[in-house]
Amino acid sequence: MWKGLVAFLVVALAAQAHAAPARRGDRAPAFTARDTTGKLVKLADLKGKQNLLLVFWSTDGCSTQDDLKAIEKLRARYKGKPLAIYGVSADGMKPTPLAKWLKGRKITFPHLVDEKLSLNDAYGIIIAPVFVLVDQKGVIQSRLVGGGEAVLKALNRDVEELLREGKVTAREEPAAALPSG
């Protein structure tokens, strides 16, 4: 019981320090960030050219490595399509340790460095993973919380629909996989 209460309080206190979650239909919060190679990435530069998938994750997530490997497959599947994919660590890692962590796990899609967690805060991330899919107009079309097979299946469906239709139909969010025990 105490474990559950402590976890609830930690999440509740963290929620007070973050912005409200960016939701489906909202304008995506603008950002400028560097990736792990030092390249500057701006949301404004993607508008009208690319859809965007932001993958917020944490090194201590129970499904992190499986989720990131699934994103690698998604990236390969849609190579050449108007879809930019960026990971964003919720750990506040510096560029070199982040790049080393990713390389050690053979994760090759680009990652934005968010040492001060300002990007996490702007998107209202208080628990990871969270997948935010933004259309070419800068509008959030999908926001899926949690990892695991059901969420990744919904994400693939949303990406497919966005690329085909230019929007994602509203639907009930799948239940995220939760750790057992």
Sequence and secondary structure as in RCSB ss.txt:
>XXXX:A:sequence
MWKGLVAFLVVALAAQAHAAPARRGDRAPAFTARDTTGKLVKLADLKGKQNLLLVFWSTDGCSTQDDLKAIEKLR
ARYKGKPLAIYGVSADGMKPTPLAKWLKGRKITFPHLVDEKLSLNDAYGIIIAPVFVLVDQKGVIQSRLVGGGEA
VLKALNRDVEELLREGKVTAREEPAAALPSG
>XXXX:A:secstr
 HHHHHHHHHHHHHHHHS     TTSB    EEEBTTS EEEHHHHTTT EEEEEEE TT TTHHHHHHHHHHHH
HHTTTSSEEEEEEETT   HHHHHHHHHHTT  S EE  TT HHHHHTT SSS EEEEE TTSBEEEEEES SHH
HHHHHHHHHHHHHHHSS              
